[in-house]
């Protein structure tokens, strides 16, 4: 996975991959990511709780890249957090 991430980062730097920004809701992306990681969190006896402000505006971003960033943060958090 690290090799793939580094390869993708290199492709971004040389322009082989271009972000596809569009208007999106960060709470919706976060909800989807939390669903994916919810089971793993329960297995590790870690409470996963989303706290998202009600009035959070939409953003103009690449949904896949934002999702990947959120996934990486949760992956690392679960890896290094004790029950």
Secondary structure, DSSP 8 states (H G I E B T S, - for coil): -HHHHHHHHHHHHHTSS----EEE-HHHHHHHHHHHHHHHHHHTT--------TT---EEE-HHHHHHHHHHHHHHHHHH---
